[in-house]
Amino acid sequence: MEWSGFAMAFLAFFLSHSLPVRPPFRPFLVRVLGRTGFGLAYSALSVAVLAWLIVAAERAPFTPVWNWTPWQNHLVLAIMLPACVIVALSIGRPNPFSFGGARNAAFDPARPGIVRLTRHPLLVALALWSGAHLVANGDLAHVLLFGTFFLFALFGGRLVDRRKRREMGRAWDLQWEEVLVQPLGETLLRRSPETVLRVTLGVAIYAVLIVLHPIVIGVDPIP
């Protein structure tokens, strides 16, 4: 019964992330909810189904694939800090090359920020999160859960690139070429009030996750 619940949660996760963004569903939902409403509703649905999937993985029968050792927790703690900072540097900022960008018309290729490092910073953060938790959770249900997310994060950018290039046409190539000529180190280390605030927010998110992890997930991340 527990495996069937895990399978249902997985199916719901994929359907909720694929159907709403495809025609004719997306145009209809945008007309009904508006672009902002659609974005908020889609985000809320994604979080809810992800929470269901994580709970379902916890309830699935424990089938060990590899053993746990304390160094795995240290690995997760080390990797989650840059993952949180990347999320903070990415969320809610213009990024016409990937999903989740806000105010994309205001994107300045001469000041790309984290986009100079990667077109898909949220997928990088997802890869760090899922890869680290994959190592630290060696039972079958969590291997399937985090392994799927990790593979999606590694290869999902290609799917997004194809869709975005189709939508943007020649503008995609022109903007990306302008991004690439920006000095990598200077761009990433350029300090501004917004960057400092976002990095601070990322560190704060990291601290909150450590505090809430044993309460919400039931596992203390501190070895």
C-alpha positions in Angstrom: 0.0 0.0 0.0 2.9 2.4 0.9 4.5 1.8 -2.5 1.3 2.5 -4.3 1.0 5.8 -2.4 4.5 6.7 -3.4 3.8 5.9 -7.1 0.6 8.0 -7.0 2.5 10.9 -5.5 5.2 10.6 -8.2 2.5 10.5 -10.9 0.8 13.6 -9.5 4.1 15.4 -9.4 4.9 14.8 -13.0 1.3 15.6 -14.2 1.2 18.8 -12.1 4.5 20.0 -13.6 3.7 19.0 -17.2 0.0 19.6 -18.0 -0.5 23.2 -16.7 2.4 24.6 -18.8 1.3 23.0 -22.1 -1.3 24.1 -24.6 -4.3 24.3 -24.3 -4.1 24.3 -20.5 -1.6 27.2 -20.0 -3.3 29.8 -22.3 -6.7 28.9 -20.7 -5.4 29.2 -17.2 -3.5 32.5 -17.9 -6.7 33.9 -19.3 -8.7 32.9 -16.3 -6.1 33.7 -13.6 -3.9 36.2 -15.2 -0.1 35.8 -15.6 0.6 36.6 -11.9 -2.3 34.5 -10.7 -1.2 31.6 -12.9 2.4 31.9 -11.5 1.2 31.9 -7.9 -1.2 29.0 -8.4 1.4 26.9 -10.2 4.0 27.6 -7.5 1.5 26.7 -4.7 0.5 23.5 -6.6 4.2 22.6 -7.1 5.1 23.0 -3.4 2.0 21.1 -2.3 2.7 18.1 -4.6 6.4 18.1 -3.7 5.5 18.0 0.0 3.1 15.1 -0.7 5.9 13.3 -2.6 8.4 13.7 0.2 5.9 12.5 2.8 5.1 9.5 0.5 8.8 8.7 0.3 9.1 8.7 4.1 6.2 6.3 4.4 7.4 3.9 1.7 8.9 0.6 2.9 12.5 0.9 3.9 14.7 -1.0 1.4 18.4 -0.2 1.9 20.6 0.4 -1.2 23.7 1.6 0.6 24.6 2.3 4.2 24.6 5.7 6.0 27.7 7.2 7.5 28.2 10.5 9.3 30.3 12.1 6.5 27.2 12.1 4.3 25.5 14.6 6.7 28.6 16.8 6.5 28.4 16.7 2.7 24.8 17.8 2.7 25.5 20.7 5.1 28.4 21.9 3.0 26.5 21.7 -0.3 23.2 23.2 0.9 24.8 26.5 1.7 25.8 27.4 -1.9 22.5 25.9 -3.1 20.5 28.3 -0.8 22.6 31.3 -1.9 22.1 30.4 -5.6 18.3 30.2 -5.0 18.4 33.6 -3.3 20.4 35.1 -6.1 18.1 33.7 -8.7 14.5 33.9 -7.5 12.4 36.8 -8.6 15.0 38.4 -10.8 14.9 38.8 -14.6 16.1 35.7 -16.5 14.7 35.3 -20.0 16.7 32.1 -20.6 15.0 29.9 -18.0 11.8 29.2 -16.2 10.8 31.2 -13.1 12.2 34.5 -14.4 10.5 37.7 -13.2 10.2 41.0 -15.2 12.2 39.4 -18.0 11.8 42.5 -20.2 14.0 44.3 -17.7 16.9 41.8 -18.1 20.2 43.6 -18.8 22.7 41.3 -20.6 25.5 43.7 -19.5 24.7 43.0 -15.8 23.5 39.4 -15.9 24.5 38.5 -12.3 24.2 34.7 -11.6 23.0 34.2 -15.2 26.6 34.8 -16.3 27.5 31.5 -14.5 24.5 29.5 -15.8 21.3 30.1 -17.7 19.5 27.8 -15.3 20.6 28.7 -11.7 17.5 27.1 -10.2 18.3 23.8 -11.9 21.8 24.1 -10.5 20.4 24.6 -7.0 18.1 21.6 -7.6 21.0 19.5 -8.7 23.0 20.4 -5.6 20.0 19.8 -3.3 19.0 16.5 -4.8 22.5 15.2 -5.4 23.6 15.8 -1.8 20.4 14.3 -0.4 20.8 11.3 -2.8 24.1 10.5 -1.2 22.8 10.9 2.3 19.6 8.8 1.8 20.4 5.3 0.6 17.0 3.6 0.8 15.2 2.8 -2.4 12.3 5.3 -2.1 14.7 8.2 -1.5 17.1 7.0 -4.2 14.2 7.1 -6.7 13.0 10.5 -5.4 16.3 12.3 -5.3 17.8 10.5 -8.2 14.9 11.6 -10.4 15.3 15.2 -9.4 19.0 15.0 -9.9 18.7 13.6 -13.5 16.0 16.2 -14.3 18.3 19.0 -13.0 21.2 17.7 -15.1 19.2 17.4 -18.4 16.2 19.7 -17.9 18.1 22.7 -19.1 18.3 21.3 -22.6 14.5 21.1 -22.7 14.1 24.7 -21.4 16.7 25.9 -23.9 14.8 24.4 -26.8 11.5 25.9 -25.7 13.0 29.4 -24.9 14.9 29.5 -28.2 11.7 28.7 -30.0 9.8 31.4 -28.2 12.5 34.1 -28.4 13.9 33.4 -31.8 17.1 35.3 -32.7 16.8 37.4 -29.5 17.9 34.3 -27.5 21.3 34.1 -29.3 21.9 37.8 -29.3 21.3 38.2 -25.6 23.3 35.2 -24.7 26.2 36.3 -26.8 26.2 39.6 -24.9 26.0 37.8 -21.6 29.1 35.7 -22.4 31.3 38.7 -23.2 30.9 39.9 -19.6 34.0 39.0 -17.4 32.9 36.0 -15.3 34.8 36.9 -12.1 34.0 40.6 -12.1 30.3 39.9 -12.8 29.8 37.3 -10.1 31.8 39.3 -7.5 30.3 42.7 -8.3 28.8 44.0 -5.1 25.5 45.9 -5.0 23.0 46.4 -2.2 20.7 43.9 -3.9 23.4 41.3 -4.2 24.4 41.7 -0.5 20.8 41.4 0.5 20.3 38.3 -1.6 23.4 36.5 -0.3 22.3 37.4 3.3 18.9 36.0 2.5 20.4 32.8 1.2 22.4 32.3 4.4 19.3 33.0 6.4 17.3 30.4 4.4 20.1 27.9 5.1 20.0 28.5 8.8 16.1 28.3 8.9 16.3 25.0 7.0 18.7 23.5 9.6 16.4 24.6 12.4 13.2 23.4 10.7 14.6 20.1 9.2 14.1 18.0 12.4 10.7 19.5 13.0 9.3 19.2 9.5 11.3 16.2 8.1 12.0 14.4 11.4 15.7 14.2 10.8 18.3 16.4 12.4 20.9 17.4 9.8 23.5 18.1 12.4 25.5 14.8 12.9 
